Amino acid sequence: MARTKYFLKADLSEDIFPSMCWGGYALFLGYSIVLNPKLGVIISILPMLIWFIVSDKINILYLLLALMPFNQVPFLNENLLNIPGAKPFNLLSFVALLACFYHGGQLLYNSGTIKRKVMIFLAIYFAFYSLATFRSLNYHSLLYMLDSSYQSSIGRYLLSYYIVPSLYLVSFLYILNHVTTEKDIKKITTFLCAIAGMLSITIIFLSIYKGHTYMMGRHAQNELMQTNFGLHYNTLGVFYIILGPLLIIPVIDKYFWGILNWCLAGVAIIFLGSRTAMIVFLFGTISMLYFLGKKKELIVLLAILTLFSLYFLPGYLLRTLQIGFESGDVDDIFTGRIDSIWLPLLWEWVNNPKLLFLGKGKYSMMTSSVYLKGIVLQTRTAHNAYVGFFLDNGIILFSGLIFYIIKFLGFAWQNVKRINSHIAWAFLMSIICYLIAAITGRKIYPSEQNMLLLPIIALLINYLNLHKAFASKNVEIEKEAMRQ
């Protein structure tokens, strides 16, 4: 009898303890929702999120990539518990960074010559980025006077304009360390295409639901995007510039969802009204079809685009695309960037040896005499990634950057041409498209504009490294066969 009571007591305690835990959690969750609804929602999904990450380490990368185009959405752009920098994307990036050190992650050492060279360049790149940022502290007070978003506190300034952009490198490091098989690379590529689909559906829905703003011009459309995405319409267009070549892979494989996804992306770009995005997106698509030998598909696409441009494009978009081409004025084609930004700034730097060779630091154009006198447009960037990098760092580092870009593209081109696969061409064309678009904007340093380019560069590096290993094995097998 005593034995029976013991077992009953043990069973009862085993049942009560979990119930008490769940009851306590539910009570805590209820209080959290009442006191802070956002905190309550986060706590409610936290157990599922932890399980999702622990079940497979690559899931954290999926979450990180999925949040990238949406990380500035007002709901996701608020600090949790009012802690500076404690935004969901930033916290997830820190977790992903820690993941680089477990399950075989090797952050400082990487097998393979390609990866070692990449890590060395990444360290140099980050050092230049850090140097330019810390040099800007010399005129931080002036930046704050010109634009209060630069923060009055140096600590908050560094948090917003140095630490947070640095977190965009985490996806690059994670992929370089953990996404090393062809199967995983293809999974990530498919997921990036799915992200483009989600972004397209959201943009199209907002543009139509909010009163057909796409018909009212780019100003109205930009206000809509800023309100709902927290990003300029040109920044959203950059995502399509980067992902455009990847969207062609399922189209070539004749998947219906791939064709639909590409069409949705085209409509979304038209709704955004970004001229650079439209032109470079089409350039990426046409180049992919050409390099892969899809001549019939290319002819059909060009015919459809011609008819669409003539009969279906809104009038204001046709006028936008034709800016400068009718008059033949190059400055008009670049919407005044040459005479109103680039030439005055370059002239000031060329006439000052210190600025010419060493630059001045990040956002240095805002401290120039031509900017302070109102001679150039009052923008925060030079609207040219190369000009901006030159102003910040001088001609010495600028020359080194251009040399490395050319060298990397030459190396990648030779290997991609040798491999000649859809996915390799897509990765390379994504990088080339971004570099072309950088002529009229974008950034060289890590930013929200190139956050999706960084993982694609890492995917290309791992893909080339993978096929180089296979090629080496095949050579060894052939040599062994010849010996026998």
N, C-alpha and C positions, 0 to 999 in steps of 0.2 A: 504493500500500500504506500509506504514511504517512497519506494522507488517510483511508483506511478506518479505521485505528487511531484517528485523531482523532475521527471520528464515533462509533465504538464507545465511546471513552472519555467523550465528551460524553453519549451516551445513558445510559451506565452511571452517571455522576454524577447525572444528572437522576432516575434511578430510586432511587439510594441515598439521596439527600438527604431526600426526603419520607419514605422508610422509616425513616431515622434519627430524624427529627422525631417521627413517630408512635410509634416504639419508645421514645424518651425520654419522651414524654407518658404512654405506657402504664406505664412503669417508675415514673414520678413518681406516677401515679394509684394504682398498687399499694401503694407505700410510704405514701401518704396514707390509703388505706383501712385499712391495718394500724395506723398510728399514731393516726388519728382517723377512725372510720367516717363520721361526719357530714360532715367536710371532704371525704372521698373522694367521697361521693355528690354533694356540691355541685360539685366539680371535674369530675365525670363529666358532669353535665348542663349545665355552664357554656357549652361551645361551642354546644350546641343552643339554649340560652337567648339567647345573644348573636345567633345567626343569626335566631332568631324575632323579636327586637326590631328588628334592623337591616332585616329584609325588609319590614316595614311598621311605621311609627311608632305606629300605633294599637294594635298588639299589646301594648305596654307598659301601656296602659290596661286592656286585658282582663285581664292578669295581676294588676294592682293591684286591680281590682274583685273578681276571683275569690278573692283572698287575704283580703279584708276580713272576712267572717264567720269565717274560720279562722285569723286572724293570731295569736290567743292560744292556739292548740293547742300543747301542751307541746313537740312536736318543732320547731315554727316559732317558739317564743317564747324560744329560747336564743340567747345571743350567740355569733356565730362567732368562734372563736379566743379566746374570753373577753374580747373587746373590748366595752366598755360601749356599748350602743345598736346594736351591729352585728347586728341581727336581719334576717332576709330581707325582711320587709315594709318596715322602715325604709330598708334599702339600695335596694330597688326604688323607694320613694317619692322618694329623692334622685335616682335616674336619671330618673324621670318629671319631676321638677322641672327638671332640666337640659334635658329635651326641650321644655319650654315656650319655650326660647330659640332653637330651631333649626327649620328647615323652615317659616319664616314665622310662628313663634310671636311674639306681641306681648304681653308681660306687663304693661307699664306703659301702653301705648296700645292702645285697642281701637276699631275702627270701629263706629259706631252709638251713639246717645244712651243706649240701654238699657245696653250693656256698660260705657260710661264711668261711669254712675251706680253700677252694680254694683261696679266696681273701687274707686270712692271709698268706698262703704259697707263693702266688705271691708277696706279699709285702716283705717277707723274701728273696725270690729268687732275687728280684730286688735290695734289699739292698746288698746282696753278690756280685751281678754283678757290682753294683756301687762301692763297696769297692775295688774289684779287679781292676777295671778300674782306679780309682783315685790313687791306690797304684802304678800303672805303670807309673805315672807321675814322680816318683823318678828317673826313668831311661829312660825317654822319649827321651832325646838327644842321648842315645846309640841306641835306636830303629831306630831313624832317620838316624844315621850314617850307620847302617846295611842295612836299606831299606828306601829309600827316600819316598816311598808311605805312610809312617807313618806321614808325614807332619812335617815341621819345627816349625810351630806355634802350641802351646798347644791348642788354641781355635779350630783350624781346626782339630787337632787330636781328640779332644773330640767330635766334630761334626760328624766326619766320623766313629769313632770307639766306640762311646757311645750313642749319641742321635739318629743317624740313625738306628742302630740295635734295639734301644728301641722302635722304631715305629713299629717293627714287632709284638709287643705285642698288638697293637691296635685291630687287627682282633679278637684276643682272648677276649679282653674286650667287644668288640661290640657284638660278638656272645653270650657271657655270659649274657649280659643285654637284648638283643633284639630278639635273635632267640630262643624262648622258647616253641614253639608249634611243634608237631611232623610233621605237614605239612611243616613248614618252614625248619626244620632239613633235611627232605627228599629232599626239593628243593635245599638246599645248597650242599647236597651230590651229587645230579645229576649234579649240576653245576661244582663241583670239577672234576667229571668224564669228563665233556665237556672240562675243562681246560687241562686235560691230553691228550685228543684227539687233541686239537689245538697244544699242544707242540709236540706231536708225528708227526703230519703232517709236522710241520715246520722243525723238525730235519731230517726227511726222505727226504723232498724236498731239503734241503740244502746239505745233504750228496750225493745225486744223481746229483743235478744240478751243484755242484761245482767240478765235475770231479771224482765222485766215491771215495771220500776220505776215506770212511769206509773200503776200500780194501787196503789202504796204511799203516794201523797201527794206534795205538792210538795217536801217536805224531801229525800226520797230522790231525786227527780228532779233537784233542784238539785245535790246532791252528784255525781250522774252527769254533769251538764253541766259543772260546775266542773272535774271530773277530766279530761274529754275535750276540752272546748272552752276551758277557762280563763275562762269567762264565766258570769254569773248567768243563770238561766232567763228572767228578765224582760228582760235585754239581748238574748237570742236572740229573744224575742218581739217586740222593737222592730223587728227586721229584717222581720218579717212585717207589722207595722203600716205600715212605709214601702213595702214592695214589694207589699202586697196590692192596691192599685188597679191596678198595672201587670199583675198576673196576670189581670185581667179582660179585657184587650185580646185575647189569643188565644182566650179563652172566647167572647167576642162574635163573633169571626171564625169560630167553630165549628171550631177545630182540636182534634183529639182530644188531642194532647199538652198543649194549653193547659188543657182540662178536667181531665185527669189531674193536671197540675201544681197546679191550684187545690185539688183534692181532697186531694192529698198535703200541701199547706200547711195545710189545715184540720185534718187528722189530727195533723200535727206540733205545731200550736198546742195541741190538746187534750192531747197527751202532755206538753207543757211545763207546762200548768196555769196559765199567766199569764192572769189574769182581764182585765186591761187589753188584752192582745193579742187575746184572743177577741172582746171587745166592739168594739174599734176596727177590727179586721180585718173583722168583719161590717158595721160601719158604712160602711167604705170600699167594700165590695162592693155593698151596697144603694144607696149614693149614686151610684156609677158607673152602675149599671143604671138608676137613676131619671133622672139627667141626660142619659143617652144615649137615653132614651125606650124602653127595653127593658122594658115593663110586664109582658108575658107571662112573660119570664124571671124577673122580680122576684117575681111571684106564685108561680111554681114553686119558686124558691129558698126563699122564706119558708115554704112548705108543708113542704118537705124538712127545713128547720132545726127547725121545730116538732116534727115526728115524731122527728127525731134526738134532740132535747133531752129529749123525754118518755120515750123507750124505750132509747136507746143510750148516753147519757152516763153515765160512772161516777158512783156516788153522791157521792164526795168532791168532784167537780167541780160537781155540782148544788148541794151545800152551799156551795161556794166562791162560786158565782155569786149565791147568795141571801143572802150575808152583809149584814146591815144592812137589807135590803129588807123582811123580815118584821116587824122591830121598828119600822121607819121612822126609826131613828136615823142621821142623816147622818154622824156620826163613825164609826159602825160600817161604813157603806158604804165609807168611805175607810180602813178598817182602822186606826182610831186616829190617823191622821195629823193631824187637825185639832187635837184636844186635847193630843196627846202630842208634836207637833213644831211645827206652824205657829203656833198662837196664842201659846204662850210666847215663841218666838223673835221674832215680829212685835211683841209687847208690849214686849220689851226694847229693840228697835231704835227703836220709836216714842217711847219715853221717854228716848232719848239723841239730841239734835239732830245730833251729828256722825255717828253711825251712820245716822240716818234719811236725811240728805241725801247722805252720801258713802260709806256702807258701810264695810267694813273690809278686804276682800281675799278672795281665793279660799279656800274651806274655812273661812270666818270663823265659821260656826255652831259649830264645834268649840271655839272660844275663848270662846263666850258663857258667862255665869254660870249660865244654866239648864242648859246642857250639862254644865259642870264639876260642878255640884251633883247631876246625875243626874235632873233634873226632866223632861227630854225623852229620847226614845229615843236610845240611843247608836249612831247611824248616822253615816256620813261625809257624807251629803247630806240636803237637806231633803225629799227625795221629792216635790218640785214644782219644775220648772225655773224658773218665774217667781219663786217665793219665794226660791229659791237665788240667782238673779241679783240680786234686790233686796237680800238680805243682803250680798252681795259688793260691790255697787256703789252702793247708795243709791237714793233715789227719783228723783233727777234723771236719771241714766242709764237707770233702769228705765222712766221715762216716755218717754224718747226711743226705747227699744227697742219698747215697745208701739205708739207712734205709727208707727214705720217698718213694723212687722209689719202693722198695719191698712192702711197706705197701699199696701204691696206686694200684699197680698191683694186690695184693691180694684182695683188696676191689672191684676193677673193675671186676676181674675174677669171683668172687662170684655172683655179680649182673648181669653181662652179661650172665653167665651160667643160672641164674634164668629166665632172660627175653628170652634168646635164639632166638634172631631175627637176620636177615642178617646184618642189619645196625649196631647193637651193636657189633657183632663179628668183623665187618670191622673196626670200630673205634679202638677197642682194639688191633687188629692185626697190624694196622698202627703204633701204639705206640710201640708195641713189635718189629716190624721190624726195626724201627729207632734205638731202643736201641741195637739191635743186630748189626746193621751196624755201630754203634758208636764205636765198638771195633777196627775198622780200619780207623776211621776218624770222620767227623762230629763235632758238637759243643754242649755243654750243654747250654751255654749262647745264647741269641737270635742272630740269624745270618741268612744269606740268605739260609743256608742249612736246617734250621728247621722252616722257615717262614710258610710253609704249614702244619707243624705238630701242631703248636699252635692252629689254628682254629679247627683242628680235636679233640684236647684234650677238647676244650670248648664245642664242639658238643657232645662228649661223656658224659661230666659232666651234661649238660642240659638234655640229653636223659635219663640218669640214674635218675636224679632228677625228671623228668617227670613221669617215670614209678614207682618211689618210691611213688609219690603222688597218682597215680592211685591205687597202691597196698594198701596204707593206707585207701583210700576211700572204696575199696572193703572189707577190714577187718571191717570197721565201719558198712557197709551195712549188712554184715553177722552177726555181733553182734546184730544189731537192729532187724534183722529177727529172731534170736534166742530168743530175749527178748519177741517178740510178740508171 
